[in-house]
Amino acid sequence: MIAFNVIWAVYQTVYAYATTYPGSKIAANISVTTSASNTFNFFLWTFASLAGIVNILVASVWVNCVWNWILRILRMDDIWREPSRFDPVASFGFWIVVIALLTAPGWVTLVVPIWWHKIAWSHVCDGWEVDAVLTGVDFGAYSQLDSPNTTLVGSAAITIGQGGYTMQLFQNAVRHNFFTFNVSDTLGFEPPLSTIWYDMIATTYTVANVTMSFDMTPNLSFPSLNLQLADPSIPFVHGDLSYPPSANLIYSNGTSASRVLRTELLNYPHCTQLKVCAMQGSTGTFQIALGVVMIEQFSAAVFCTIPEDYSGPDSIPTTVL
């Protein structure tokens, strides 16, 4: 009994962490392939079911003993022998607790990730300068966009202390690999860069008429800015196109390193919103990196909201890329 519950508890903890932090190493290992993800979920629910069944079987042996012991402790023997109006209430309360404990492997697996996520969403950026929420348009909105020039496909709400600013992502309506990421509103803070242009095929960004390259193969990095992933084994773009981008970027010049940006978690159950923590800096490095993350979050937001019964042309989602 104890063994099954311990194994389930370990699986449950790993599952809750991976669900809350999709950009973590644990999440990357679980979701590296569809087969790996399905295998993990199979064992999670298998041990949850086994723990629940074993709990019920064992409980059938000792629950009466526990009930009688409680009655003696509370000195309710006389009440039990002489039926009272309080008997149904006491019995109902006892069995509610017993059933809740016995079925914990089932409902805890569903409830804990939600509870954990709620706490993490409010505090995950504690200790960082920037708390940013990236929102991409969903499939329904994207499929209905019709503009001859550019279309608004995402926005980033960036909070810095008591101030902040908003940046909007526009996609070229003809050449879908061209994006513009520009400041649309400020509140007590003026960011270093107001507009950044991206070419996602050539993997370049342009600021003030200066074009520089960045890498996405095999993983995300900005050589000109000395930005690289802290753990290259965690893919920036997942094989599942509905999966959010994962990036933990650090600045490294060979002698020192400092954190710059880290993707954290989705605003469950809204897969279109991604929380990002960062250090603002004074050169706009964070904004340049954030633009690439915003583009990939926009792409993931479209894919993760495609209706299950969608049977339209396959090319509609792929124009996001």
N, C-alpha and C positions, 0 to 999 in steps of 0.2 A: 504493500500500500504506500509506504513512505517513498520507496524507490520511484514508483510511477509518478507521484506528485512532485518529487524533486526534479525528475527529468522534464516533466511538463513545465514546471516553473522556470527552468533554464531556457527552454524553447520559447516560452511566453515572454521572458525578458528580452531575449534576442529579437523576437518578432516586433515587440513594442518599440525597441530602439531603432530598428531598421525602418519601421513604418514612419516613425517620427522624423528621423534624419536620413532621407533618401540619398544624400551625398556622402554618407559615411562609408568607411571601409567595410563594415559589417553588411550594410545594404548592398554594396557593390559585389561582395562575395555571394550573397544570396541570389541576387538578380542578374548575375553574369550571363546566364542563359535562361530561357523559358523552362528548360528541363530542371535546372538547379532550383529555380523558384518553386516550381510545382512539387519537387521532391521535398523541399523544406516544409511547404504548407501541408503536404501529406503527413509527414511525421509530427508536425505541430498538432494537427487535429486528431491524429491517431492516439498520441499520448494523452491529449485532453480527454478523449473518449474513454480510454483505458483507466485513467485516473478517476473519472467520474463513476464508471461502473464498479471499480474496486471499492471506492468510497461507499457506494450504496450497499454493496454486499457485506462489507465489514460493519456498516452502521446497523444493518438488520439484526446483528448479534448483540450489540451493546447499547442500542438506543433506549431500550426499556430500562436497563440498569441505570443509565444516566438520568432518565426521567424520574425514576424512583428516588435516586440520590438527591436530585434537586428538590423533590418534595420534602424529603427529610431535612435538608439544610434549611429550607424556608419554613419548616414546621407546618406543613400544609396537610399532614396525614389525615387529620380529623376532617378537614374540608373535603379531602378526596373521598373519605368513607361516607361523608354526608354531603351529597351533591349540593353545590353552591352556584350562584349565578356567575361567579368568577372563574369557574372551571373552564368553560369554553374559551375565555379570553386567554387564560394561562396556557392552555393546550395549543391554541392557535399560534400564539407568539413563539412557543417552543418549537413547533414544527416548521414555522417560517424560517427560524434561525438554522435548524437542522438541514432543511432543504437547500437553503442558500449556500451553506458550507459544502454540502455534498455535490452540488452542481457548479461550484466555483470554477472548475477547469473550463467550463463552457462559457459562462457569462463574463468571467474575468478576461478571457482572451479577447472579447469584444470591447469591454469597457475600459481596460487599462490604457490602450493606445490613445483613446479619445481624451482621457483625463491627462495623460502625460503630454499629449500634444498641446492641450489648452495652456498648460503651465509653460511649456517650452516656447510657444509663440510669443508670449509676453516678456520673456526674460532671456531668450537665446542670444540677443545682441548686447547683453550687459557686459561692459568692459571694452566694447568697441565704440568708435566715434560715430559710426553711421548705422542706422537702422533703415533698410530700404525694402519696399514691397514692390515686386515687379508683377504687373498684370498684363497678360496677353489676351487678345480677343479670342473668343471661342469659335468653334467650327461654324455655328449658325451665323454669327456676325460676319465672319471672314468670307463665307461663301456668298454673302449678299452684298459685299463691298463692290462698288462700281465707280471708279474715278479715272479720268483720263491721265492724271499725273501721278500723284502719290496718295496713299491711303494710310490712315492711322491704325496701327496694328498692335500697339502696346504702350504702356506708360509705367514710369518708375516714380513712386512717391518716396522721397529721400528725407529722412529726419536726422538732424544734427543738433543735439541739445534741445533748445527751445525753438530753434528755427529749422530751416530746410528748404528744399526746392523740388520741383517736379520736372521730369524729362519725358518727352514723348518720342515714340519710335514710329517712323513713317517708312513704308515700303514703296519702291517705285512700281507703278502700276503696269509698266511694260517690261522692265528688266527686274525681275523679282529678286535677284541677288544683290540689288543696290538698296541700302537703307540709310536713313538720316536719323540721328539721335540728337535732339536739341532741347535746350532748357525752355520750358513754357511758362514757368511761374516760380517766383522766389519769395521766401518769407524770412527775413532777417539774416539771410546768408547768400552771398554771391559766389557761385562756383567758378573755378578757374576757366573752364571751357564752356562755351555756349552752344556749339554745334560740332558734331563729329559725323563724318561720312564713312560708310563701310561698303566694301565689295567682297561678298562672301565666297565668290568663286576664286578671285585672285588673292583672297585673304589679306586685304590691305585696309588700313584706315587712314583718313585724311583729316588733318587739323590745320587750319590757317594756311591752306594751299600746300602743305607739306604731307606727302604720302609715305607711309611706312608699312612694313609688312608684319604680320603675326602668323603663328603656326597653329594648325588644328590637327596636323598629322605628324606623329601618332597621337599627339595630345595638345592641349591648349598651352601656348606660351607666347610671350611678347619679347623677343630678343632685344629689340631696340630700347625697351623699358626695363630690362633685367627682371622681368616677371616670369615665374615658372610655377608649376604645380608643386605643392609640398609633397604630395604622394602621386607620382605619375601612374601608379597601378590602378587608380580610380579613374575610369574614363569620364571625360568631360561630356561627351555625347553618348548616350546609351544605345544599345542595339534596338531596344523598344523605343520607337520615336515618340511615344506618349510620355516617356519618362523625363523628368525635369533635368536640366543640365547640372553637373556636379563640378564645382571648382573650389579649390583651396589655394589661392594664389599668394605667393610670397615674393618680396623683393630680395634679390640676392646678387651682390656684386663680387662674390668670391671671398670676401673677408667678413661680411656681416649679412644678416638676413632679418627681415621684419615682415610681419603679416600685412596683407593689403586687402584681400577680399575672400569671403567664404560663403558659398551657398549653404543654406541651412535646411529649411523645411517648407512644405506646401501648406497653404491655409486650408487644411482639411475641413470639409470634403471638396473644396474648390481647387481643382488641379490647375486652374488658370493663374493662381497667385503664388509667387515664390518669395520667401524671405531671404534677404542677403545682408550679411554684416560686413562692415569694411572700415578702413581708416581713410579719411578724406584726403589728407595731404594738400599740398599747395600747387602741384604741377598738373593735376588733371589725370594722373595715371589711373586712379580708381575709376573715373568716369569712362575712360577708354575701354578698360576691361569690362566694366558693367554693361556697356553697349553690346558687346559680343554675347554676354550672358543673357541680356534682354532679348536679343534676336533668337537665341535658342529656346528661351522660355516661351516666346511667342509661338514658335514652331511646335513645341510640346503641348501648349495650350490648345492649339487647333486639333492635333491628333488625339489628345485625351478626351475631347468632347465630341468626337464623331459618333453619331448615333449607331447603336448596334445593328439596326435594320437598314443602315445606309447602303444603297446599291447604285449610287451615281458613279460617274467616271473616276477612276483611280487617280487621275492626274490632278484633281482639285486639291487634295491635301499636299501632294508633292511640290506644288508651286510655292509652298512655304519655304522650301529649302533653297 
